[in-house]
Amino acid sequence: MEQGSLRERKQQRSREAIIEAAHALFEERGFDKVTVADIAERAEVGRATFFRYFGDKQEVVFADGGDLGAVLAEATEITADRPIGDALPAALAVARRVVASYVRRITAEPAGYTRHERLVASHPELLARSLTKQRRYAELLRDLLAGQGASPEIAAIAAEMGLAAYYAGRALAGDDPARLPAAVESVFDRLS
């Protein structure tokens, strides 16, 4: 059974070609020396096609599976057993499942994870974009928890604790993608 229409599959191939071209060029030349025109040429698409998928070359850096928004969109099965209300442990249990799913996604290809983290860490503008995206992820997680009946306070606390668990796990794992999932789980164990 085919997934999506022919048009959707072509669009997905174009998007993937842009991502692959950008990452290859970033590795070859360095982020600062690559232009949108370079990426479009390598991907064999026009500049307009590039901008259909990405607002700028920075956004391509974050397109490779590290999107908590996508995890949350797929997280319909990540729900509380009953409305969360003021139960912080119940909210943290949901946050844990969401963060664990996100970590599995971003570490699925260890070399890609390491390449991404190295690139972001070496460019202040990418680090700033990453932090902005992380704040957005906390908001999305808070909204998910509120949608499952968490009080506003509990939703906010659990979302921030989930984000903190992720960052603490990264520090404990030394940013090693093989150790990151267990490190994040260990942090959540201590929060429980």
Backbone as ProteinMPNN parsed JSONL, in Angstrom:
{"seq_chain_A": "MEQGSLRERKQQRSREAIIEAAHALFEERGFDKVTVADIAERAEVGRATFFRYFGDKQEVVFADGGDLGAVLAEATEITADRPIGDALPAALAVARRVVASYVRRITAEPAGYTRHERLVASHPELLARSLTKQRRYAELLRDLLAGQGASPEIAAIAAEMGLAAYYAGRALAGDDPARLPAAVESVFDRLS", "coords_chain_A": {"N_chain_A": [[0.835, -1.174, 0.0], [0.643, 2.158, -0.926], [2.055, 5.07, 0.521], [0.567, 8.086, 0.862], [-0.152, 10.556, -1.706], [1.08, 10.804, -5.115], [2.049, 13.38, -5.483], [2.498, 14.178, -2.795], [4.516, 12.366, -2.099], [6.541, 13.165, -3.857], [6.992, 15.745, -2.887], [7.934, 15.123, -0.336], [10.305, 13.779, -1.041], [11.702, 15.915, -2.222], [12.017, 17.631, -0.022], [13.577, 15.978, 1.669], [15.839, 15.733, 0.04], [16.791, 18.341, 0.091], [17.462, 18.602, 2.81], [19.458, 16.597, 3.067], [21.358, 17.573, 1.21], [21.996, 20.047, 2.379], [23.143, 19.269, 4.867], [25.345, 17.788, 3.967], [26.789, 19.796, 2.63], [27.258, 21.565, 4.784], [28.993, 19.997, 6.28], [31.129, 19.734, 4.467], [31.945, 22.424, 3.819], [31.46, 24.067, 5.971], [29.123, 25.719, 8.06], [28.802, 28.543, 7.856], [29.771, 29.145, 5.323], [28.017, 28.267, 3.449], [25.348, 28.821, 1.239], [21.831, 29.466, 0.691], [21.325, 29.222, -2.022], [23.43, 27.499, -2.742], [22.641, 25.161, -1.414], [20.154, 24.62, -2.643], [21.019, 24.201, -5.279], [22.677, 21.9, -4.986], [20.746, 20.098, -4.114], [19.242, 19.946, -6.318], [16.985, 21.533, -6.797], [14.865, 24.419, -7.107], [15.376, 27.764, -5.749], [12.954, 28.761, -4.842], [11.605, 26.416, -4.265], [13.156, 25.504, -2.134], [12.495, 27.483, -0.223], [9.841, 26.905, 0.102], [9.804, 24.859, 1.87], [11.526, 25.561, 3.964], [12.338, 28.327, 6.019], [14.819, 29.507, 6.192], [18.387, 28.825, 6.032], [19.17, 28.045, 8.547], [16.951, 26.759, 9.629], [16.937, 24.322, 8.34], [18.864, 22.896, 9.675], [17.542, 22.001, 11.901], [15.7, 20.192, 11.013], [15.865, 17.466, 10.955], [14.425, 15.204, 12.334], [14.532, 15.966, 15.055], [12.342, 17.168, 16.244], [10.259, 18.045, 18.65], [7.662, 18.868, 18.454], [6.656, 17.304, 16.363], [6.807, 14.824, 17.603], [4.956, 15.249, 19.644], [2.668, 15.598, 18.101], [2.333, 13.046, 17.17], [1.756, 11.798, 19.477], [-0.656, 10.744, 20.417], [-1.195, 8.415, 21.739], [0.149, 8.76, 24.046], [-0.941, 9.294, 26.912], [-2.529, 10.237, 29.986], [-3.727, 8.027, 32.556], [-6.068, 8.844, 33.717], [-7.806, 12.01, 34.095], [-5.39, 14.503, 34.852], [-5.365, 16.661, 36.702], [-4.414, 18.031, 39.781], [-2.273, 16.384, 40.188], [0.949, 15.986, 40.36], [2.777, 13.752, 40.038], [1.382, 12.196, 38.104], [1.322, 13.947, 35.927], [4.061, 14.193, 35.464], [4.612, 11.594, 34.699], [3.409, 11.44, 32.17], [4.887, 13.471, 30.878], [7.39, 12.284, 31.012], [7.094, 10.07, 29.276], [6.707, 11.409, 26.844], [9.111, 12.911, 26.575], [10.964, 10.805, 26.586], [10.242, 9.507, 24.214], [10.911, 11.512, 22.386], [13.703, 11.63, 22.816], [14.469, 9.061, 21.975], [13.897, 9.343, 19.283], [15.672, 11.43, 18.427], [18.132, 10.27, 18.873], [18.217, 8.101, 17.263], [19.778, 7.89, 15.001], [22.893, 7.879, 15.66], [25.258, 9.168, 14.631], [24.204, 11.303, 13.181], [22.94, 12.708, 15.241], [25.171, 13.488, 16.786], [26.566, 15.035, 14.904], [24.701, 17.097, 14.486], [24.524, 18.26, 17.099], [27.157, 19.131, 17.44], [27.355, 21.016, 15.372], [25.366, 22.903, 16.115], [26.367, 23.727, 18.609], [28.645, 25.072, 17.829], [27.937, 27.43, 16.615], [26.724, 30.448, 17.456], [24.261, 31.617, 16.59], [22.778, 29.399, 15.824], [22.639, 28.046, 18.222], [21.106, 29.852, 19.676], [18.723, 29.669, 18.192], [18.107, 27.021, 18.715], [17.631, 27.077, 21.49], [15.383, 28.719, 21.535], [13.598, 27.063, 20.181], [13.466, 24.987, 22.043], [12.172, 26.244, 24.156], [9.689, 26.589, 22.974], [8.963, 23.913, 22.768], [8.567, 23.298, 25.453], [6.273, 24.807, 25.911], [4.465, 23.474, 24.195], [4.408, 20.954, 25.399], [3.347, 21.655, 27.877], [0.809, 22.479, 27.012], [-0.16, 20.031, 26.043], [-0.312, 18.569, 28.422], [-2.154, 20.137, 29.84], [-4.337, 19.713, 28.211], [-4.903, 17.171, 28.938], [-6.125, 17.427, 31.286], [-4.567, 18.509, 33.328], [-3.975, 20.869, 35.91], [-3.329, 24.379, 35.407], [-0.985, 25.151, 36.818], [0.267, 22.693, 37.482], [0.621, 21.638, 34.919], [2.456, 23.492, 33.855], [4.638, 23.217, 35.662], [5.329, 20.462, 35.373], [5.954, 20.367, 32.648], [8.199, 22.052, 32.503], [9.894, 20.645, 34.217], [10.175, 18.322, 32.737], [11.612, 19.27, 30.511], [13.896, 20.105, 31.885], [14.8, 17.617, 32.807], [15.556, 16.449, 30.431], [17.732, 18.142, 29.685], [19.427, 17.737, 31.909], [19.895, 15.009, 31.614], [21.318, 15.043, 29.207], [23.659, 16.327, 30.104], [24.584, 14.442, 31.988], [25.042, 12.266, 30.332], [27.12, 13.133, 28.874], [26.595, 14.074, 26.429], [26.575, 11.865, 24.783], [25.06, 9.965, 22.407], [24.411, 7.257, 22.69], [24.232, 6.871, 25.403], [22.366, 8.683, 26.24], [19.436, 8.124, 26.289], [19.159, 6.371, 28.579], [20.245, 7.994, 30.536], [18.453, 10.146, 30.657], [16.161, 8.784, 31.503], [17.091, 8.015, 34.021], [17.254, 10.478, 35.321], [14.511, 11.165, 35.405], [13.69, 9.069, 37.051], [14.755, 9.871, 39.492], [13.262, 12.118, 39.94], [10.818, 11.121, 40.528]], "CA_chain_A": [[0.0, 0.0, 0.0], [1.46, 3.352, -1.048], [1.816, 6.109, 1.518], [0.391, 9.421, 0.307], [-0.305, 10.715, -3.138], [2.312, 11.006, -5.858], [2.495, 14.741, -5.17], [3.044, 14.179, -1.431], [5.788, 11.634, -2.109], [7.518, 14.043, -4.514], [7.313, 16.817, -1.943], [8.774, 14.538, 0.716], [11.638, 13.544, -1.621], [12.359, 17.221, -2.373], [12.39, 18.075, 1.323], [14.692, 15.143, 2.114], [17.008, 16.088, -0.767], [17.287, 19.625, 0.622], [18.096, 18.325, 4.101], [20.703, 15.865, 2.812], [22.298, 18.479, 0.554], [22.446, 21.039, 3.356], [24.056, 18.655, 5.834], [26.594, 17.463, 3.268], [27.512, 21.047, 2.41], [27.72, 22.064, 6.074], [30.159, 19.179, 6.633], [32.219, 20.023, 3.527], [32.387, 23.819, 3.766], [31.16, 24.809, 7.189], [27.801, 26.347, 8.005], [28.866, 29.951, 7.432], [30.172, 29.286, 3.92], [26.983, 27.667, 2.602], [24.197, 29.69, 0.991], [20.596, 28.789, 0.264], [21.522, 28.882, -3.442], [24.276, 26.297, -2.771], [21.825, 24.01, -0.988], [19.177, 24.347, -3.707], [21.736, 23.628, -6.428], [23.083, 20.526, -4.654], [19.532, 19.277, -4.014], [18.613, 19.985, -7.648], [15.687, 22.197, -6.705], [14.977, 25.872, -7.192], [15.336, 28.501, -4.475], [11.556, 28.839, -4.402], [11.29, 25.127, -3.643], [13.795, 25.521, -0.818], [11.726, 28.328, 0.687], [8.545, 26.279, 0.355], [9.971, 23.952, 2.997], [12.334, 26.13, 5.039], [12.41, 29.78, 6.014], [16.21, 29.905, 6.034], [19.261, 27.65, 6.136], [19.197, 27.601, 9.944], [15.834, 25.847, 9.896], [17.301, 23.001, 7.821], [19.65, 22.233, 10.721], [16.625, 21.417, 12.888], [14.658, 19.456, 10.3], [16.202, 16.046, 10.888], [13.882, 14.32, 13.36], [14.619, 16.48, 16.398], [11.231, 18.087, 16.44], [9.324, 17.577, 19.675], [6.321, 19.131, 17.95], [6.252, 16.107, 15.626], [6.577, 13.773, 18.598], [3.686, 15.539, 20.309], [1.589, 15.355, 17.141], [2.175, 11.589, 17.085], [1.66, 11.298, 20.851], [-2.034, 10.522, 20.844], [-1.216, 7.281, 22.667], [0.798, 9.162, 25.295], [-1.98, 9.961, 27.699], [-2.664, 9.85, 31.396], [-4.778, 7.033, 32.785], [-7.27, 9.619, 34.049], [-7.429, 13.432, 34.103], [-4.251, 14.739, 35.737], [-5.727, 17.561, 37.797], [-3.287, 18.578, 40.54], [-1.37, 15.27, 40.501], [2.246, 16.16, 39.702], [3.335, 12.482, 39.548], [0.694, 11.795, 36.873], [1.799, 14.838, 34.865], [5.452, 13.82, 35.174], [4.6, 10.319, 33.976], [3.14, 11.769, 30.768], [6.064, 14.206, 30.386], [8.469, 11.303, 30.847], [6.867, 9.297, 28.05], [6.93, 12.303, 25.699], [10.55, 13.208, 26.472], [11.639, 9.559, 26.203], [9.976, 9.312, 22.786], [11.732, 12.507, 21.704], [15.109, 11.217, 22.911], [14.65, 7.911, 21.068], [13.87, 9.859, 17.914], [16.863, 12.2, 18.066], [19.337, 9.439, 18.969], [18.054, 6.925, 16.399], [20.962, 7.861, 14.147], [23.873, 8.53, 16.531], [26.172, 10.076, 13.91], [23.43, 12.504, 12.874], [22.762, 13.432, 16.502], [26.453, 14.1, 17.139], [26.825, 16.09, 13.908], [23.782, 18.198, 14.79], [24.916, 18.909, 18.347], [28.422, 19.825, 17.197], [27.054, 22.17, 14.539], [24.633, 23.885, 16.918], [27.248, 24.264, 19.651], [29.726, 25.896, 17.267], [27.396, 28.635, 15.987], [25.817, 31.106, 18.416], [22.92, 31.833, 16.045], [22.082, 28.115, 15.861], [22.359, 27.773, 19.631], [19.96, 30.697, 20.031], [17.538, 29.074, 17.562], [17.826, 25.793, 19.451], [17.021, 27.429, 22.776], [14.033, 29.213, 21.234], [12.783, 25.892, 19.882], [13.248, 24.257, 23.291], [11.119, 26.95, 24.901], [8.434, 26.247, 22.304], [8.641, 22.54, 23.145], [8.0, 23.339, 26.81], [4.892, 25.29, 25.769], [3.664, 22.405, 23.596], [4.227, 19.929, 26.421], [2.401, 22.224, 28.842], [-0.523, 22.415, 26.399], [-0.568, 18.619, 26.023], [-0.695, 18.205, 29.791], [-3.404, 20.844, 30.144], [-5.369, 19.01, 27.454], [-5.204, 15.931, 29.644], [-6.76, 17.753, 32.549], [-3.673, 19.049, 34.356], [-4.204, 22.27, 36.26], [-2.291, 25.215, 34.774], [0.265, 25.109, 37.585], [0.877, 21.364, 37.336], [1.064, 21.524, 33.521], [3.672, 24.296, 33.706], [5.729, 22.616, 36.446], [5.741, 19.187, 34.766], [6.598, 20.649, 31.353], [9.545, 22.58, 32.779], [10.691, 19.553, 34.784], [10.496, 17.432, 31.627], [12.698, 19.898, 29.766], [15.077, 20.048, 32.752], [15.265, 16.222, 32.811], [16.259, 16.264, 29.162], [19.033, 18.811, 29.761], [20.251, 17.046, 32.902], [20.307, 13.75, 30.983], [22.403, 15.358, 28.261], [24.878, 16.595, 30.874], [25.041, 13.184, 32.569], [25.499, 11.373, 29.258], [28.229, 13.732, 28.142], [26.055, 14.227, 25.076], [26.776, 10.618, 24.045], [23.715, 9.502, 22.045], [24.165, 5.897, 23.168], [23.938, 6.927, 26.828], [21.352, 9.691, 26.525], [18.124, 7.62, 26.744], [19.231, 5.869, 29.955], [20.518, 9.128, 31.431], [17.196, 10.88, 30.839], [15.317, 7.929, 32.355], [17.65, 8.085, 35.37], [16.827, 11.758, 35.892], [13.098, 11.05, 35.733], [13.575, 8.179, 38.222], [15.064, 10.659, 40.689], [12.175, 13.081, 40.131], [9.619, 10.407, 40.976]], "C_chain_A": [[0.887, 1.245, 0.0], [1.05, 4.382, -0.014], [1.72, 7.456, 0.82], [0.261, 9.422, -1.201], [1.057, 10.881, -3.787], [2.889, 12.383, -5.537], [3.132, 14.812, -3.781], [4.384, 13.467, -1.374], [6.881, 12.465, -2.78], [7.943, 15.174, -3.586], [8.229, 16.298, -0.843], [10.185, 14.278, 0.189], [12.393, 14.854, -1.789], [12.85, 17.728, -1.025], [13.595, 17.302, 1.83], [15.963, 15.461, 1.341], [17.628, 17.39, -0.274], [18.031, 19.396, 1.935], [19.439, 17.637, 3.898], [21.753, 16.768, 2.186], [22.864, 19.481, 1.548], [23.458, 20.427, 4.32], [25.39, 18.289, 5.186], [27.435, 18.722, 3.055], [28.041, 21.636, 3.718], [28.974, 21.308, 6.508], [31.361, 19.55, 5.761], [32.806, 21.417, 3.709], [32.282, 24.563, 5.086], [29.871, 25.58, 7.001], [27.844, 27.75, 7.416], [29.157, 30.135, 5.953], [29.165, 28.689, 2.937], [25.818, 28.64, 2.476], [22.979, 28.839, 0.639], [20.73, 28.361, -1.195], [22.379, 27.627, -3.577], [23.464, 25.05, -2.442], [20.842, 23.625, -2.089], [19.851, 23.696, -4.911], [22.114, 22.179, -6.167], [21.875, 19.596, -4.607], [18.783, 19.178, -5.339], [17.17, 20.453, -7.571], [15.926, 23.695, -6.858], [14.957, 26.507, -5.81], [13.909, 28.582, -3.942], [11.131, 27.535, -3.732], [11.918, 25.039, -2.26], [12.919, 26.279, 0.173], [10.301, 27.825, 0.916], [8.631, 25.412, 1.612], [10.665, 24.577, 4.207], [12.412, 27.639, 4.896], [13.813, 30.304, 5.793], [17.083, 28.664, 6.225], [19.375, 27.16, 7.577], [18.121, 26.557, 10.212], [16.126, 24.439, 9.387], [18.067, 22.208, 8.884], [18.741, 21.482, 11.684], [15.548, 20.536, 12.257], [14.798, 17.95, 10.392], [15.714, 15.25, 12.09], [13.919, 14.832, 14.781], [13.498, 17.41, 16.757], [10.245, 17.513, 17.451], [7.885, 17.83, 19.253], [5.789, 17.93, 17.184], [5.979, 14.951, 16.583], [5.232, 13.994, 19.282], [2.502, 15.291, 19.382], [1.296, 13.862, 17.027], [1.828, 10.976, 18.445], [0.24, 11.055, 21.315], [-2.134, 9.35, 21.818], [-0.539, 7.611, 23.993], [-0.202, 9.986, 26.099], [-1.932, 9.476, 29.139], [-3.79, 8.835, 31.507], [-6.117, 7.693, 33.093], [-6.861, 11.093, 34.047], [-6.387, 13.717, 35.192], [-4.61, 15.609, 36.933], [-4.512, 18.162, 38.455], [-2.251, 17.503, 40.893], [-0.063, 15.411, 39.709], [2.848, 14.83, 39.235], [2.678, 12.011, 38.242], [1.164, 12.656, 35.7], [3.232, 14.495, 34.479], [5.53, 12.501, 34.423], [4.341, 10.55, 32.485], [4.342, 12.495, 30.161], [7.216, 13.249, 30.133], [8.299, 10.527, 29.555], [7.116, 10.149, 26.811], [8.421, 12.562, 25.506], [11.32, 11.96, 26.047], [11.436, 9.266, 24.712], [10.822, 10.269, 21.948], [13.204, 12.087, 21.697], [15.374, 10.018, 22.011], [14.723, 8.378, 19.622], [15.184, 10.551, 17.559], [18.15, 11.382, 18.14], [19.258, 8.199, 18.08], [19.23, 6.774, 15.436], [22.058, 8.614, 14.895], [24.805, 9.512, 15.819], [25.46, 11.379, 13.561], [23.21, 13.355, 14.108], [24.046, 14.19, 16.856], [26.788, 15.248, 16.189], [25.965, 17.317, 14.212], [24.235, 18.965, 16.028], [26.21, 19.695, 18.18], [28.188, 21.102, 16.398], [26.369, 23.266, 15.339], [25.553, 24.535, 17.951], [28.302, 25.216, 19.099], [29.242, 27.18, 16.602], [26.379, 29.29, 16.92], [24.401, 31.313, 17.877], [22.109, 30.538, 16.023], [21.739, 27.727, 17.301], [21.162, 28.598, 20.095], [18.673, 30.128, 19.442], [17.136, 27.81, 18.31], [17.133, 26.089, 20.781], [15.599, 27.962, 22.584], [13.103, 28.044, 20.943], [12.484, 25.098, 21.157], [12.175, 24.933, 24.141], [9.752, 26.634, 24.29], [8.003, 24.826, 22.662], [8.031, 22.487, 24.545], [6.549, 23.815, 26.757], [3.982, 24.201, 25.203], [3.391, 21.292, 24.608], [3.242, 20.402, 27.483], [0.978, 22.14, 28.294], [-1.052, 20.981, 26.337], [-1.058, 18.196, 27.404], [-2.004, 18.872, 30.197], [-4.571, 20.17, 29.423], [-5.764, 17.69, 28.077], [-5.679, 16.196, 31.068], [-5.847, 18.263, 33.642], [-4.055, 20.495, 34.647], [-3.101, 23.101, 35.607], [-0.944, 25.155, 35.501], [0.992, 23.784, 37.382], [1.381, 21.178, 35.908], [2.371, 22.286, 33.316], [4.854, 23.66, 34.432], [6.234, 21.348, 35.77], [6.431, 19.407, 33.426], [8.022, 21.147, 31.565], [10.449, 21.5, 33.368], [11.068, 18.546, 33.696], [11.652, 17.974, 30.8], [13.992, 19.852, 30.575], [15.657, 18.631, 32.796], [16.036, 15.921, 31.541], [17.657, 16.889, 29.228], [19.957, 18.147, 30.773], [20.755, 15.718, 32.338], [21.428, 13.966, 29.991], [23.71, 15.585, 29.002], [25.453, 15.299, 31.453], [25.607, 12.229, 31.519], [26.717, 11.92, 28.534], [27.878, 13.92, 26.684], [26.355, 13.023, 24.179], [25.396, 10.054, 23.7], [23.401, 8.09, 22.518], [23.757, 5.887, 24.638], [22.767, 7.835, 27.163], [20.007, 9.119, 26.973], [18.138, 7.144, 28.201], [19.466, 7.01, 30.938], [19.249, 9.926, 31.695], [16.247, 10.078, 31.725], [15.779, 7.995, 33.81], [17.234, 9.385, 36.06], [15.356, 11.698, 36.293], [12.888, 10.128, 36.938], [13.8, 8.966, 39.51], [13.983, 11.694, 40.982], [10.931, 12.422, 40.729], [9.597, 10.192, 42.472]], "O_chain_A": [[1.781, 1.37, 0.836], [-0.13, 4.55, 0.291], [2.703, 7.92, 0.242], [0.529, 8.427, -1.874], [2.063, 11.075, -3.105], [4.097, 12.52, -5.343], [4.181, 15.432, -3.607], [5.293, 13.915, -0.676], [8.023, 12.469, -2.321], [9.124, 15.515, -3.514], [9.192, 16.965, -0.466], [11.16, 14.529, 0.896], [13.595, 14.91, -1.529], [13.981, 18.201, -0.91], [14.534, 17.894, 2.363], [17.052, 15.462, 1.915], [18.851, 17.522, -0.228], [19.115, 19.944, 2.14], [20.443, 18.041, 4.484], [22.917, 16.734, 2.586], [24.068, 19.737, 1.562], [24.516, 21.008, 4.561], [26.446, 18.463, 5.795], [28.647, 18.712, 3.275], [29.158, 22.152, 3.753], [29.909, 21.905, 7.04], [32.48, 19.667, 6.261], [34.026, 21.577, 3.748], [32.948, 25.578, 5.287], [29.568, 26.039, 5.9], [27.017, 28.103, 6.576], [28.826, 31.175, 5.384], [29.43, 28.615, 1.737], [25.357, 29.21, 3.465], [23.094, 27.653, 0.331], [20.301, 27.269, -1.566], [22.101, 26.779, -4.425], [23.584, 24.02, -3.104], [20.71, 22.449, -2.429], [19.316, 22.753, -5.494], [21.901, 21.319, -7.021], [21.967, 18.437, -5.013], [17.817, 18.425, -5.467], [16.267, 19.875, -8.174], [17.057, 24.169, -6.749], [14.573, 25.874, -4.826], [13.683, 28.484, -2.736], [10.388, 27.548, -2.75], [11.288, 24.555, -1.319], [12.635, 25.791, 1.267], [9.628, 28.285, 1.839], [7.644, 25.252, 2.33], [10.421, 24.171, 5.343], [12.537, 28.164, 3.789], [13.996, 31.404, 5.272], [16.58, 27.586, 6.541], [19.647, 25.982, 7.806], [18.353, 25.587, 10.934], [15.618, 23.464, 9.941], [17.927, 20.988, 8.975], [19.125, 20.444, 12.223], [14.579, 20.177, 12.926], [13.912, 17.226, 9.939], [16.533, 14.671, 12.804], [13.371, 14.172, 15.664], [13.701, 18.359, 17.514], [9.486, 16.597, 17.135], [6.984, 17.089, 19.647], [4.62, 17.568, 17.324], [5.03, 14.191, 16.392], [4.462, 13.054, 19.476], [1.451, 14.828, 19.825], [0.151, 13.461, 16.813], [1.63, 9.765, 18.546], [-0.037, 11.153, 22.511], [-3.055, 9.297, 22.632], [-0.634, 6.844, 24.951], [-0.283, 11.207, 25.97], [-1.359, 8.431, 29.446], [-4.688, 8.786, 30.666], [-7.174, 7.154, 32.764], [-5.667, 11.39, 34.002], [-6.501, 13.224, 36.314], [-4.198, 15.32, 38.056], [-3.662, 18.741, 37.78], [-1.443, 17.697, 41.801], [0.021, 15.011, 38.547], [3.387, 14.774, 38.13], [3.364, 11.481, 37.368], [1.378, 12.144, 34.601], [3.578, 14.505, 33.297], [6.421, 12.311, 33.596], [4.981, 9.927, 31.637], [4.768, 12.17, 29.053], [7.938, 13.39, 29.146], [9.264, 10.344, 28.813], [7.679, 9.663, 25.831], [8.933, 12.445, 24.393], [12.236, 12.051, 25.23], [12.363, 8.825, 24.033], [11.382, 9.878, 20.923], [13.87, 12.185, 20.666], [16.409, 9.968, 21.347], [15.518, 7.867, 18.834], [15.752, 10.286, 16.499], [19.154, 11.757, 17.535], [20.138, 7.34, 18.138], [19.625, 5.657, 15.1], [22.155, 9.836, 14.79], [25.104, 10.578, 16.357], [26.062, 12.45, 13.64], [23.283, 14.582, 14.041], [24.01, 15.376, 17.183], [27.24, 16.308, 16.623], [26.458, 18.445, 14.193], [24.318, 20.193, 16.001], [26.347, 20.795, 18.714], [28.757, 22.148, 16.711], [26.752, 24.433, 15.251], [25.519, 25.751, 18.142], [28.8, 26.077, 19.826], [30.053, 27.944, 16.078], [25.298, 28.746, 17.146], [23.435, 31.197, 18.633], [20.889, 30.569, 16.186], [20.683, 27.152, 17.565], [20.304, 28.098, 20.824], [17.642, 30.106, 20.114], [15.947, 27.56, 18.513], [16.164, 25.423, 21.145], [14.716, 27.679, 23.393], [11.96, 28.025, 21.398], [11.374, 24.595, 21.329], [11.363, 24.257, 24.773], [8.776, 26.434, 25.013], [6.813, 24.563, 22.84], [7.095, 21.727, 24.794], [5.694, 23.29, 27.471], [2.858, 24.022, 25.673], [2.285, 20.754, 24.668], [2.397, 19.631, 27.937], [0.051, 21.775, 29.017], [-2.24, 20.741, 26.551], [-2.095, 17.545, 27.532], [-2.86, 18.247, 30.823], [-5.668, 20.072, 29.971], [-6.83, 17.149, 27.783], [-5.642, 15.32, 31.931], [-6.289, 18.439, 34.778], [-4.415, 21.248, 33.743], [-2.039, 22.565, 35.286], [0.109, 25.114, 34.864], [2.198, 23.764, 37.136], [2.458, 20.618, 35.705], [3.291, 21.779, 32.673], [5.949, 23.575, 33.878], [7.443, 21.175, 35.61], [7.392, 18.709, 33.102], [8.945, 20.709, 30.878], [11.638, 21.446, 33.053], [12.161, 17.98, 33.728], [12.562, 17.232, 30.43], [15.061, 19.592, 30.024], [16.876, 18.465, 32.82], [17.049, 15.222, 31.569], [18.646, 16.247, 28.872], [21.153, 18.01, 30.516], [21.907, 15.345, 32.558], [22.376, 13.182, 29.928], [24.756, 15.094, 28.579], [26.664, 15.082, 31.413], [26.542, 11.476, 31.793], [27.285, 11.246, 27.675], [28.749, 13.925, 25.814], [26.385, 13.151, 22.955], [24.637, 9.7, 24.601], [22.233, 7.76, 22.728], [23.022, 5.001, 25.074], [22.228, 7.761, 28.267], [19.468, 9.595, 27.972], [17.234, 7.473, 28.97], [18.941, 6.989, 32.052], [18.996, 10.337, 32.827], [15.599, 10.643, 32.606], [14.957, 8.026, 34.725], [16.901, 9.386, 37.245], [14.99, 12.126, 37.387], [12.004, 10.378, 37.758], [13.108, 8.745, 40.504], [13.802, 12.101, 42.129], [10.102, 13.084, 41.354], [8.651, 9.605, 42.997]]}, "name": "protein", "num_of_chains": 1, "seq": "MEQGSLRERKQQRSREAIIEAAHALFEERGFDKVTVADIAERAEVGRATFFRYFGDKQEVVFADGGDLGAVLAEATEITADRPIGDALPAALAVARRVVASYVRRITAEPAGYTRHERLVASHPELLARSLTKQRRYAELLRDLLAGQGASPEIAAIAAEMGLAAYYAGRALAGDDPARLPAAVESVFDRLS"}
